[in-house]
Amino acid sequence: MDTYKTVKRMELAGIPENYAEVITAVINEATNQSDLVTRSDLKEFRHEIHFEMKSLEQRMTNKVGAIVVGTASVMMFLDKYLAYF
């Protein structure tokens, strides 16, 4: 941020120079101290989330498959041996 131009612009708008300098300093300080997110940061985060979602999808598919196989096995066992009781 060009602080000189910002102060001059505020002066042209009728703000006294000392006020304009303080306002500009506060804005500059707040901008420098904040954690700004860039487009590349968002793109990287999107790729990480995409990878995690694929991993989660595979784990969920495996668990559901195990549940289906387990349920089918129990049903077959009960069908075969329940007839004898």
N, C-alpha and C positions, 0 to 999 in steps of 0.2 A: 504494500500500500504506500502510495506517495503521500506522506504526511504533510509536506509543504503545500501541495495542491489542495489537499483536503482542508487544511486550515484556511487557505486563501479563499476557497469556495464558500466556506462558512462565513468568513468575513464579508464577502460580497452579498450574502444573504442577510446580513445585519447582526450577526453574532460577534460580540467583542472578541478580540484576538486571544486574550488569556483564556476565555471560556472555550473557544475553538480549539486551542492547543490541548486543554485538559480533555475535552471530549474525544479528540483525535487520539490522544495517548491511551485513553481507556479502551477505545475501539481496537486500536492496534494491539494492546496488551491482551485483550480478550480473544482476538483472532489468533494470536501466536500461542496462547496457552491451551486452546481447545483442541481436542482430538478430532480432526477433520477426516472424513472418509472420502477417498478418491474413487473414481470409476474403476480403476484397476483393482482397488481393494474389494469393491463389490463384486467384480468379475471373479476374483480369486475365491471369495467367500461362496459365490454361486457354484463354482466347480467343486469346492469342498462339500457343500451341502448335497450336491448331485451324487458325489461318490458315496457319502454316508447313506443317502436314501437307497442307492443300489445295494449297498451292503445290508441294510436293514431289510430290504425286500427279499434278498436271498435267505437271510436267517429266518424270516417269517415263513417263507415257502418251505424251508426244511422242517420247521416245527409243525406246520400244518400237515405236511406230508407224513411226519412221524405219528401225529395224532390219528390221521386217517388209517395208516397201516396198523397201528395199535388197536384201534376200534374194530377194524375188519378182522384182525386176528382174534380178538375176544369174541366177536360175533360168531366166527367160524367154530371156535372152541365150544361156545355155549350151544350152538346148533348141533354139533356132533355129539357132545356128551350129555346134554340136558335131556335128550330123548330117553336115556337110560334111567332117569330118576322118576 
